[in-house]
Amino acid sequence: MSSLDGIRIIDFGQYIAGPLAGMLLADQGADVIRIDPSKGPFWNTPANATWNRGKRSIILNLKDENDIKVAKKLIQSADVVIENFRPGVMKRLGLDAASMIMSNPNLIYCSMPGFASDDPRNTMQAWEGIIAAAAGSYRPSPGSTSSRPVYNAVPIASCYAAFQAVVSIGMALIARERNGHGQSIEVPLFDSMFPAMGARVLTMHDTPAAPPRRNQTWTRQFRCKDNRWIQFHSGNLNFKDFLEAHNASTWVMEKNFTEEATQQRIESLFLSKTSSEWENLVARIGSETVICRTSSEWINHHHAQSSQMIANVEDPELGTMLQPGINVRMSKTPGLIRSGAPITGQHQKEVLSEIEMLSEPPVINTKRIMRSALEGVKVLDLCIVLAGPTCGRTLGEFGADVVKIDSPSRERVVFHNDINRAKRSIIIDLKTNEGLDVFWKLVSTADVIVQNLRKGVAERLGIGYEQVKLRKPDIIYASLNTYGHEGPWAERPGHEQLAQAATGMQERYGGDDRPTLQPYAINDYGTGFMGAYGVVLALHHRNRTGEGQHIDSALTYTACTLQSQFFQEYDGKQWDEPRGQNILGTDPLNRAYQTSDGWLFMSTSDSSLSAIGEIPGLQSTKGKIDIELEQALEINMKKASTNHWIRLLSKSGIASHQVIFNPQELLTDKWVIEHGLSVTRLHDDLGRITTTGPAPRLSLSPVDVGRPAPRPGSDAKEILSEIGMETIFDQLVEQNIIYTKGIVAG
């Protein structure tokens, strides 16, 4: 049994966001019926073999009245609709959310436009490149002296819209179980980028930011003896063992110490061994490093395959192929790739014959109206850094009571003000018997536990899934880490940088010069959303059966999903996606151009070539799509301002957008603030802080940004009183079992 068995989804999605969302739902058991025109998907790409796997396919001409009637019948039989057209397109077809929910009150209708329906840019063809330019994803890497934008091949906006869409759909299913009502959901690609920006754009207005963490000199890429690069990370408790093993622990205390001299010694140290020697040696010590591999190398890596983050799929057109595996693993309701992507129209007769039997919408008993999907659900969040806390924060945004449990052994709660809003805070020493007593009392009232320790650590503390399940059989327990909970690397520590290095992200983004980090911590935040997706699937299952279960996701799983546009290997595969820090786009009609006062990104199809040649000032660009066209556009675009070209291109129906270099500026935009994507509030002891807000918009069970992140430990007394321990609160504080101060909000 899978979590979404019996859930029928009509997938109108095209390009990336919609099909990827459909895939994530199909992987968990949903019956996803894909609607395509007769010629197949709008974008003919091998990636469709991944995004459309496990679905059924029919052909409908949405300009034909009879086929529109068929589409309406399908929707009347469905639980969920997915579409990612521009706002207004489905309304013109008579297939919009309001009309379809009126005919099927149980329907959950999810739209993923490029720009929101109330965004002034909503009529623009918002291709991935346009969204990325608008959201600041093309800025040069930190430390770069370049003033040019850097094109990113990873479609962050589309993937993040899909991630947040499936979380929202899962939440709406739970809300429907409680109140009997469907609802509309909107998850725009532009809005979806704000959670990805996260801590990178957080602004402290009244208090200086905390000083940089220690050992950052060591956390970066290093060239090795074999001329390959590794990513080393010092943010691990075993880092001191690494220093001592290489006689480096006293370097900073020497009389001739300088930052530059130390850096040179570190670089010389890593040049003394090959990349594979370092990878194995550091793993034995228990610290963190990984070779900066290509995606092709990772697809064929022994850990990637043995952990099943890479799946072997039979595709009817491309044959046997390797592609990203199932992201969220469920112990009781495991997902399954049931088939390769269908041939267009493969299930036409089968699906159309079902319509007659399913012409009436399913009946769901109406209960009480609830404003929050997770009202009454209690979550214990044991996580650190970004991925796990993002899972807890997301559950809090949907109404769960999230209790953040921190350890007093950490001097500060990293990224606290970004990822711990919508939570209450308590600090417990779980290495003491008294601290464990408090924990077990909290467990007795909890529905969900989220932790992101590497495999085995929770078990050694006595709080692993099997240990918790003995006391709380219906618990939902989510484990998030870097490399997953299966395979030879399951127990290795890791961070965002390691996941990017291992899976090919750094190599692709950096190109031949050196590996380079992505502009945002996209694996961390993405894994947080996938963890929340797993939790909501498990809650959906528990509501039907009473069973709890264990959930597993990982940064490297998410890295594979984020790269699914090109993360396949099959006979004839060519790894030809854009690479490096000097790339401006994919071709002359989808790239950034310098203007007289900045940069713009233009994105359009080949059919618009003649229209470009009619634009005043661009007449010399008539011709073929080749290097001459690109050079002509480069010369002409520099002759006028960004706004000038955007205005003229828009009149010709061609999408373009100013390239935003500083995404932090977006948080001061009037529309962004009014839309709740930028939130400025008072924080305990810290004054005004601006953070990003949640992206999804649900009509009946809306997300809530939640309270500002509280001072670490400040809710301890309230939390203990709820489990009958208020009388010993002072004693626990005096014994250093519970801490109410001393831990910095990092």
N, C-alpha and C positions, 0 to 999 in steps of 0.2 A: 504494500500500500504506500502511496505517496501522499504528501500533505494536501495537494490540490486535486486529488482524484475527484471526478464528478463536477469540476468547475469548467465551464465552457467559455472560451474567449474568442472573440472575433477580432482579428488582427488586420487593420487597414494600414499598418505602418510601412513606411518606405525609408530607404537609405539606412541609417544606423539606429537611431534612438528607439523607434517603434519596434523594429524587428528584434533588437537586442532584448528589450523588455519582454517581448513575447517568448523569446528563447529561455530567459530566466524563469518564466512561469511554466513553460513546457517541460523544462528539466525537472520541475517539482510535481509533475503529474497532470497539469492542466491540459485539457483538450483544446489546442489552439488551432483555429481555422483561419488560414491566411487568405486574404483577398488580393488578387493581382489582376492587372490587365492581361490581355491575351499574349502580349509579347514578354510577359514576365516582369520581375521587379524593375522599377525605374532605373536602378543602378545595377548594371551587370558586373558583379565583382565576385571573385572566389570566396570572399568573406560571407556571402549569402549561404554557403554550405554550412557555416557555423550558426549564423543568426536564425536560419529557418529550419534547423534540425528539429526533429520530433514534432513537426507541425503537419497539418493536413492542408491541401491547397485547392482552391477553386478559382475560376476566372469569372469576373464580373466587369462589365463596362458601366461605370458609374455615370455615364452620360446617356444611358439607355433607360427609359422609364420602367421597362419590365425587369431589368437587372436591379434597379433601385428598389423595386418591390421585393425582390429576392433578398436584397441586403437588409431591408426592414424586417422581413420574416426571420432572418438569421439573428438579428439583434434582439427580436422579441423572445428568442429561445435562449439567449445568452445570459451569463452572469457578468461578463466584463467586455467592454469595447476598448480597444487601443487605437489611437490615431495620432499622427504627428504632422498634419498639414498646417498651413498658416491659419490663423483665426479667421473664421467666416467661410472657409471652403466647405466644410461639412454642412453648415447651415444652408448654403446655396443648393446643396444636394438634398436637403430635407432630412439629413442624417445627424443633426446636431444633438448635443447632450440633452437639452431641454425637451425636444420633441421625442427623443428615444426613451428617456426616463418617464415621460408621460405615458407612453405606450407600454412600457415595461418598468413598473415602479421599483422593481428589485435590482435594476441595472446599475452597475458601477461603470462609469464612462470616463476614461482617462485620456486626456489630450496632452501632447508634448510639442507645442509649437516652438519655433525658434525664439520669438519674443512673445511675452504674455499678451492676452487679449486686450488688456488696458495699457499696454506699452505703446508710446507714440510711434514706434518702429514696427508695429505688428503687421503691416502690409508688405514688408520687405521679404524677399526670398532669403531666409536666414540660414544659409549653408554653414557648415561647421566652421569654415575659415572666417566667416563674418562674425560669428559668435565669439570665437577666440580672440579676434581683434578687439571687439567691443568689451571683452572681459579681462583684457590685460595679459593674455596668455603668451603673447609674442614678444614680450620684453626680453632684452639680453639677459644672460645669466648673471647672478651676483658676482661682482669683481671684474666683469667685462668692461672694456673701454669703448666698445662699439656703440654707435648711435643708431644702428639698424635694427629693425625687428628680426626675430628669429622664428621661422616657421616650425611648428611642432606637428609631427606626423600622428601623434597619439590624439584621437578624437575625444578629449576630456569632456567637453560639454555634452555630447551625445551620450556618452557612457554614464555620466553622472545623472543625466535626466532619466535614463533607463533604471539606474540603481534606485533613485528616489521614487520613481514611478511604481516599481514593484513593491517597495516598502509601503507606499500609500495605498496601493490596491489591496495588499494584505491587511492593512489597518481597516480599510473600508469593508472588507469581508467580515472581519471581527465585529465591526459596528453593526453590520447588517444582521449578524446572528443575534445581536442584542436588541435591535430596535425594528428589524424588519424592513428597513428602507435602503434602497440604493442611493447613490449620490454621484455628483460630478467631481472630477479631479483635474487640475491643471498643473503640469510640471514643466514650465518653459526651460529651454536649454540655457538661455542667458541667466535666468534666476538660479539654475542648478549649479552654476559656477561659483556662487558665493560661498557655500559650504566648503568647496574645494580650496578657496583662498584661505579661509580659516584664520589661523594664528598669524599668517604672513601679513595680513592687513589690519590686525587688531591695533587700536590706537588708544594709548593712555594719555588723557588730557591734563591731569592734575598731579600725576606722580611719575617720576622717571622710571623708565623700564628697568627691570632687574639686570644686573651685569651678566655678561656672557658666562655660560657654564665652563667649568674647568675642562682641560684636556682637549679643547677644540682644535689645537694644533695638530693633533693626531687623527682627527676625524675628517678624512678626505681620501682622494684617490692617490695612489703611489705607483710609479713605474717600477717594474721588477727586472731581474737579471735577464729574462727571456724577452724583454721589450713589451711585455703585456702589462696591463694595469690591474690593480686590485683596489677594492674599496675597503678601507679599514675604519673601524668605529671604536671609540674609546668609552662609549657610554654603557659600560658593563662592569659589574662588580669584580670580574676577573681581570680587568685591565691592569691592575697593579701586579698581578702574577706575570702578565706579559712583559711589563717593564722590568721586573726583577730578573726574568729569564734572559733578558738581553742587556743587562747592566745599564738600563736607561732610567732607573728610578731616581737617580741623583743628578741628572743633567741640569735641571732647572735650579739646583742649589749651588752649582759651581760658580766660582768667582768671575769667570769670563762669560757668564750666561747672557745671551741676547736671544730674542725671538728668532732672528734671522739665523744665528749660528745653530740653534736647536733644530730649526727646520732643515738646514743642510745635513745635520747628523741623522735626522729621521729619514730623509730621502736616501742617504748613503746606506743606511741600515736596510731599507727595503730593496735596494739594488743588489744586495748581497745574495739573494736567493731568487729562484724562479717563482712565478705566480702560483703554480700548483703546490710548490713546497711551502709557501706562506699560508695558503688556504688550509692545508692539512695541519701544519704546525700550530696555527692559531686556534684551530678547532680543537686540537688535543688539550690546549691550555684552557679552553672554555671561554675564550674571548671572541671577537667578531671580525671576520674578514671574508671576502668572497671575490673571486675573479670577475672582472667586468666582461661578461660573456655577450655574445650575440644572441638574438632570439632563436636563431637556428640551433645554436649550441645548447640552449636551455631546453628546447623542445626535445632534443635527443639525450638530455642528461639523465643519468640513472635515478637521481632523486625525483626529478620532475615526473618521470614515467612511473616509478614504483609508488609514488604518492597519489597517482591518478589525477594530478592536476593537468596532465596531458591525456587526452582520450584518443583512442583509435576508432575512427568512424568510417563507415562505408557510404560514400556519396555516389548517387546514380550517374553523375556527370564526371566527377574528378577521380572516382575510384577510391581506393584505400587512402585515408589521409589522417594526419595527426592534427588535432585542434584543441583549444582550451577545454578542460574537463568541467565537471560540475563544481560551481563555486561554493555553494553552501552544502555541507554534508550533514545529514540527519540520521541519528542512530536507529530510530523506530520507523521513520518514513523516508527511507533513502531515495534520493533523486535517481533518475535514469534517463540516459539519452536513448530514446526508444527507436529512433531511426535517423538516417541521414535526411538532409533537406529534400522535400518532395519535388518532383518535376511539376512545373506550372500546370495547374488544372488536374493533377493526378487523381484527386478525390471528388471530382465534380458530381458524378452520379451518386456516389455514396452520401455526400453531404446534402445534396438537394432532396434525396429521398427521405432524409431524416427530418427535414423541415416540416413535412406534413404531420409527422408524429409529435413534433415539439412546437406546434404553432402557438400554444398558450405558455405564457411565462410561468416559471416555477412559483409555487405558493410558499411564502415564508411567514410564519406566525409573527405578528407584530407584538413586540413587548414594549419596553419603555424607551422614550427618547433619551439619548445620551449625547452630551456635547463632545466628549472625548472618547476615542476608540478604546483606550486602555484604562479608562476610569476603573479604580479598584484593583489594578494590577500593581504589585510591589516588586521592585527590582533591587538587588544588591549588586553594586558596581565596585568590583575589586581592582579595576584596571588603572594602568599608568600610561603616560605619554598620550598618543592620539587615537589609535584605532579602537581600542576597547572603550575608552571614555566617550567616543563619538557614538558608539552603539548605545550606551546608557543615555546620552543626551538626546538621541533620536527617540528612544522610548519615552523619555520625559516630555518631549515636545508633543507626543500623541497622548499624553494624559497619565502615564504611569507615575507612581510615587517611587522615585529613584533615590536610594540611599548610597552615597559615595563613601566607600570605606578606604581611607588612606593609611599608610604605614608611617609610624614616627621615625623609622630609620632613614627616611628620605628628608633632606634638609628643605626641599621645596617641592610643591606639586607643580610639575612642569605643564605649561600651557593651560593652567587652571582656569583662567578667566575666559578662555575660548570654549573649552569642552566640558566644563562642569556647571554651566548654567542649567536651569530646570532640574536641579538636584538639591538634596540636603546633604550635609557633610558631617562625618564623624571620623576620628582618628583612633584606631585600635591597635594595640600591640598583639598581633595574632601569634607571636612566638611564645606567649605565656598561656598557661592554663586558664587564667582568669579572662584573658582576652578571647580565647576560644569559646569560653562559656557565653560571653556576650554575643559572639558570632552565631553560635548555635541557637540562641534565643531569637536572633533576627531571622535566621533561616526558617524557624518554625512559622513565621508570619509571611514568608516570601513566596513569590511565584516564579521568579527568575533570578539566576545568578549569572553574571558576566565576569570573566577573568581573561587576562591576556598574558599569562605566564607561559614560558616554554614548557613543552611536555615534561611531566614528572615533578615539577616544582610544587604545584598545588597538592599533589599526592603526598609529597614529603612533609608538607605542612598539615596534612590530615584533612584537607578540605577539597579533595578531588571529586569528580562526578560520582564515582561509585560510593565514596564515603558519605557524600551528602545524600545520595539516593536512599541509603539505608535508613536515614532519619526522616527524609521527606520524599517519598516514592514518586510523587507527581511533579517534582521540581523540573524546571526547564533550565538547562545549564549550558551556557555558550562559552566556548574556548576559542580565543583568537590568538594567533601568533604569527611568526614570520614565514616558516616553511611548512606549516601544517602538522597534523598529528599522526601521519603515516610516513614511512620511508626513512632512509638512513640519516637524513638531516633534521628529523623531527625535534630533536632535543637541542639543536643549535640555537643560540641567541641571535637576535637580529633586530634591525631597525629599518625604516623607510629606505635609507640609502642602500642597504644591502639587497633589499627586494628589487630595487631599480637596477642595481648592478648585475645581479644574477640572471635576470630575465631578459636582458637586452635593451632596456629602456635607456640606460646611460650611454651605451655604445652608439645607439641610433641617434640620440639627441646631440651627442658630442661630435660624432663623425670620426674622421681619421686622426684629428689632432689629439684629443684626449676625451675620455668619458665625461659626461656632464649631467648633473642632476636636473630633473624636471623642474618647472617653475613652482610647483606646489607639491605638497605631500599627498599625492593622489592615491597611493596604495593604502596609506594609513586611513584617510577619511573614507575611501571607498570600501575598505574592509569593515569599517564601522557600520556603514550602511548595509553591507551584506550580512553582518552579524545581526543587525536589527531585522533584516528580512528573515533570517533563520528563526529568530525568536517569534516573530509574528506567525510564521508557518507552524511552529510548534504550539503556539497558543491556539491557533485554528484547529489543530489536530486534537489538542487536549480538551477543547470545548466539545468535541464530538465523542471522544473516547475516554477521557479522564486520565490519559497517559501523559507523563512527562517524557523528556528525552534529552540526549546530548547533541549539541550543535558544534560544528567545527568549521571555521573559515580561516584564511591566512592571507598575509600581504602578497605572497607570490601567486596565490590563486587569483587574487584581484588584478595583479599585474598582467596575468595571461588574458583575463577578460578585457581589461582596458586596451590591450593590444590586438584584440580579436579581428580588427580590420585587416591585419596582415599576418596573424599568428596561426598560420596553417603550414603544413608541409605535405606535399603530394608529388607525384611524378610530373615533372615539368615546372615545378614552383620556381619563381624568380623573386628574389628579395630585392625589389627595386623601389621601395618607398623612399621618400626624401630623407636624407641623413645630414647631420652636421649643423654647425652654428652659422653657416653662411647661406643657408637656404631661405628663400623668401616665399616659396609656395610650391605648387605641384606643376604648374604650366602657366603660360602667359595670361590665361583667363581666370586663374585662381592663385593670386599671389599679391604681395604687398608692393606698392609703388611709392616712391618719394615724390612729394609735391613741393611747392615753393615754401610751405610753412610746416611741413610735417610728413606723415605717412598715412596712406589709406590702404585698405585691403579690398580688392575687387574680386568678386566670385560670380561666374555666370557659365552658362553652357555654350557649346560650340555654335548653337543656332543663333546666338546673339552677336556673332562676329560682324555681320553686315550692319547691325544697329550701332555698334561701336564706331564703325567707320563713318557714320552719318553725324556723329557728335561734333559740334564746332570745336576746332582745335585738335581733333583726333582723326581728321580725314586721311592723313597720311598712313593710317594703320590698316587700311583696306588690304586684304590679301589672305594668305594662309596663316594657320596657327603654327608659327615656327619662331626661330630665334630672331628673324627680322621684325616680326610683329612685336616681340617682347622688347627689342631695342627701341623701336619706334614709340611704344607706350612709355618706356622709361624716359625718353627725351621729352616727349610732349607733356607728361604729367608734371614735370618739374617747372613748367611755365605758368602754373596757376595754383591757387590755394586748395587745400583739402576740401573745404566746404564748396568751392566752385565746382570741383569734379564730382563730388557726391550729389550735388543738385542736378547736374547734367546727366549723370549716369542714371539717377533715379527716374528722370523724365523718360529715359529710354528703356525703363524696366530692368535695369541692371543693378544688382545689389552691390553696395560698397559701404564701408564704414571706416571712420577714423581709427587708426591703431592707437590704443591706449597703452602707454608705457608704464604708468604707475597705477596699478589697480587700487591702491589705497585711496586715490582720488575719487573712485566710484562711490565710496562710502559717504561722501558729502553731496552726492547728486540728489536733487529734490525728489525725483520720481523713485529712486532707489530707497530713500528714507521713507517716503509715504507708503511704499509697497512692503515695508518691513524687512527688507534685505540688509539694511544697515540700522543698527539699534544702539543708541547711546543712553546709558543709565548709570546711576550711582552704585558703586561697589563698596563693600565694607572696607574702611581704612584707606581706600585707594582713590576715591573720587570718581570722576566721570571716565567711563571706558566705552569705546565704540567697538562692537563686534558685528559679525555677519549674523543674519537671521535665517530661519528655515525657508526653503524654496517652495515646497508643495502647497497647493491651495485646494482644500476639500470643502465641499459646500455644506455638509451636515456635521462632520466631526473634524473641525479645523485644527491645524497645528497651532501650538502656542509657544512663543519663544521662551516662556517660563521665567522664573526669578533670575536675577543676576547670580553669577557664581558666588556662593557665600564664602566668608572667611573660613579657611580650613579648620574643621573641628567645631565650628560654632553652633551646630545643631545637636550636639551630643546629648545634652540634657533632655531635650524634647524627644529624641529618638529612643533613649533609654526608658523614658517614662511610658512610652507606648508598649514596651515589653515587660513592664513591671519591675524595672531595676532603678527607679528614681531614688529609692531610699539609700542606695549604696553608691550613688553618683560621685559624691565628694570623696569617698574612700577610693574609688577606682582612679580618680584624678590624682590623689595623693600618692598612690602606688605606681603611678606612671603606666597604668593599663589603658586609660583613656586620656587623650591630650586635647586640650581646648585652645592652646596657643603654642607659638614657637615654630610652627611650620609655615613657610613663606608661600604666598600665592604667586607662583612663578608665571 
